Structure formats: structure tokens, C-alpha cells
Amino acid sequence: MEARRNAVWIHWFAIFTAACCFILLFIGGLVTSHQAGLSVPDWPTSYGWNMFTFPMKDWTGNIFYEHTHRLFASFVGFLILALAIVLQMYEPRKWVKRLGWAALGCVVLQGILGGITVLMYLPPAISSAHAGLGQAVFCLTIGIAMVTGRAWENQTTRKTERTKIGVRVLSLVTVIAIFTQLMIGAVMRHTFSGLAIPTFPFAPNGSLIPDFTSFGVAINFAHRVGAFVVTIMMFLTARTLFRWYPREKSLVFPMMFAMLLLGIQITLGAITIWSQKAVTPTTLHVSCGAAILGTMVYIMVKSRHLFLPKNAHATHASHGLDDTMVTAGIK
């Protein structure tokens, strides 16, 4: 009974941590949208103060966004440290404990990259890596929240996929495509290339394909192509899921939500260009991308927990082994 009570509160603590990671991504988007990354030019101090004692009266202009980002990042780091510790203390599965330590390692590295970004005056490579690692931490916390839930343990039998390229494969490829797209977007933002192609949907030359006159144009066009690839992959995943497993509500509803987010994301991308990168649509565009990634990570992990690959050995189904974690070298 005590073990079950521990599992419940750990699960909800993991959900809270994942939610805070998403909020941190939003705040980070605000920093970039306001170009506030160097508004506090020292690190780990803030204008010589310990960041936790920096006077609120000095939180003015862009300093507010950057300093809030630092404080909330510290809070998220504390949450992930606490999560790793409680998993070590109360979680019986070793591979789940490793997920906790992996999340902690990633968030520590992300904090270091954030500091280097400031100290080296926003180098695009470091800034983009900092942004990408933030997305990875978010995905890890989603995974931890899922595997600590009661539904994960209660699922003891698994279905076999109807086709070789089913939801398992398609959702994995889709997640990879989305993460790649977000990394391209991070490079585009941190090289100030968001308006390198200042019109949408057509380039200034009246074609879908622009004149490649600079790196900015190339990375901007790559981001547009990436959006098309992500859209195709999400439609393929949705089509397969709705066709073969229409009654699997734990996957169908998240997929419907993901498709809704995709429509919003495309609209926000267009508005970002039409508004010349106004802060609100630009920041929401970044946040919506993270929400799509998180939703598809949920679908990917859930599908690999529910389904076995076609022609899988029968003993896998009977024992309910989690081949996802085995394949990843975690279990």
C-alpha cells in the first residue's frame, strides 16, 4: 500500500516537473523574442549580485525577461534534482532511476550552456544547443511522468502491429523530424535569420524556392521544408492510427490534439513573418512547437508500450516486455 502511495505522488510530481519544463521553454522563447539574452551580461551572478538576491527594483526592461528565465531555470533544475533523488529512493525499476539521472545530467549541462552563451556573447552554436537540450529535458520529464503512472504498470498485454511500418515506427520518425525541425528553428532564431525570407508563402522572387543569397536564406528555407516534412509525417501517423486503432483512445485523442496544434503552429509561423516577428506570435510559435514535440513523444512512447512490432515473438507479448527501453539500452 505504501509503495502504491509513493508511486502516485511521484507520478504527479513528475507531471508537475514536465509542466514547469514547458513553462521554462516559453520563458526562454520570450528572452529570444525580446533579444534579451545579454540584458544581464554576467553569469552566474546578476550585475554582481547573487541571482537569488538581485533587487526586484532593478528588474526593468529586458532584464526582467532574462533574470526571470534564470530564476525559473534554477527552480526547474531543483525540481529535476528532487525527482532524480525520489526515484532513486522509491522507484524499484533501475531503468526509471536512470531516466531520472539522465534528466538531471541534461539539465545541468543545459544550465552550463546557458552560462557559456552569456559569457561568450550569444554564439549561435552554443545558444542553439542550449535550446535543443531544453527540448530534450522536456521530453525526458514527459517520459518519466508516463512510466511512473498507474496506467503504465496496469498494461500487461500488448497488441501486435497490423503492418511493419505502423504507429510505432511512424511516431518515432515523426518525433525525430520534429526535433530536427526545432533545432533548425533554433539555429534560424539565433542567427537572426527569421526574416531572411521576408514573405510567406512565396519568396520575394514569386516562387516557393528563394534565391539562395546567404546562409540566412538557406536556413530559413530549410525550416520551411522541415515544416512540410513534419506535416506529412504527422498526417501519415494520424492516418495509420485512425485506420487501424480507432478505439485506442489513449492514442487517438492525443493525436487529434497534435493535429490541432499543427494547424495552430502553421498559422503562427505565417503570422510571425507577416508581423515582422512580433513578440507574441513568435514566442507562441516556439512554444507550440515544443507542445507538438511533447505530444508526439507521448504518442511514440505509449505506442511502443501498447504495441509489438509485426511478427514479434509471442513471448514478448505474454511477458509485456518494454522493448523500447531495451532497444534504447536503458533497461
Residue, then its C-alpha position, 0 to 999 in steps of 0.5 A: m500500500e505504501a509503495r502504491r502511495n509513493a508511486v502516485w505522488i511521484h507520478w504527479f510530481a513528475i507531471f508537475t516537473a514536465a509542466c514547469c519544463f514547458i513553462l521554462l521553454f516559453i520563458g526562454g522563447l520570450v528572452t529570444s523574442h525580446q533579444a534579451g539574452l545579454s540584458v544581464p551580461d554576467w553569469p552566474t551572478s546578476y550585475g554582481w549580485n547573487m541571482f537569488t538576491f538581485p533587487m526586484k527594483d532593478w528588474t526593468g526592461n529586458i532584464f526582467y525577461e532574462h533574470t526571470h528565465r534564470l530564476f525559473a531555470s534554477f527552480v526547474g533544475f531543483l525540481i529535476l534534482a528532487l525527482a532524480i533523488v525520489l526515484q532513486m529512493y522509491e522507484p524499484r525499476k533501475w531503468v526509471k532511476r536512470l531516466g531520472w539521472a539522465a534528466l538531471g545530467c541534461v539539465v545541468l549541462q543545459g544550465i552550463l550552456g546557458g552560462i557559456t552563451v552569456l559569457m561568450y556573447l550569444p554564439p549561435a552554436i552554443s545558444s542553439a544547443h542550449a535550446g535543443l537540450g531544453q527540448a530534450v529535458f522536456c521530453l525526458t520529464i514527459g517520459i518519466a511522468m508516463v512510466t511512473g503512472r498507474a496506467w503504465e504498470n496496469q498494461t500487461t498485454r500488448k497488441t501486435e502491429r497490423t503492418k511493419i511500418g505502423v504507429r510505432v515506427l511512424s511516431l518515432v520518425t515523426v518525433i525525430a523530424i520534429f526535433t530536427q525541425l526545432m533545432i533548425g528553428a533554433v539555429m534560424r532564431h539565433t542567427f537572426s535569420g527569421l526574416a531572411i525570407p521576408t514573405f510567406p508563402f512565396a519568396p520575394n522572387g514569386s516562387l516557393i524556392p528563394d534565391f539562395t543569397s546567404f546562409g540566412v536564406a538557406i536556413n530559413f528555407a530549410h525550416r520551411v521544408g522541415a515544416f512540410v516534412v513534419t506535416i506529412m509525417m504527422f498526417l501519415t501517423a494520424r492516418t495509420l492510427f485512425r485506420w487501424y486503432p480507432r478505439e485506442k483512445s489513449l492514442v487517438f485523442p492525443m493525436m487529434f490534439a497534435m493535429l490541432l496544434l499543427g494547424i495552430q503552429i502553421t498559422l503562427g509561423a505565417i503570422t510571425i513573418w507577416s508581423q515582422k516577428a512580433v513578440t507574441p506570435t513568435t514566442l507562441h510559435v516556439s512554444c507550440g512547437a515544443a507542445i507538438l514535440g511533447t505530444m508526439v513523444y507521448i504518442m511514440v512512447k505509449s505506442r511502443h508500450l501498447f504495441l509489438p512490432k509485426n511478427a514479434h515473438a509471442t513471448h514478448a507479448s505474454h511477458g509485456l516486455d518494454d522493448t523500447m527501453v531495451t532497444a534504447g539500452i536503458k533497461 
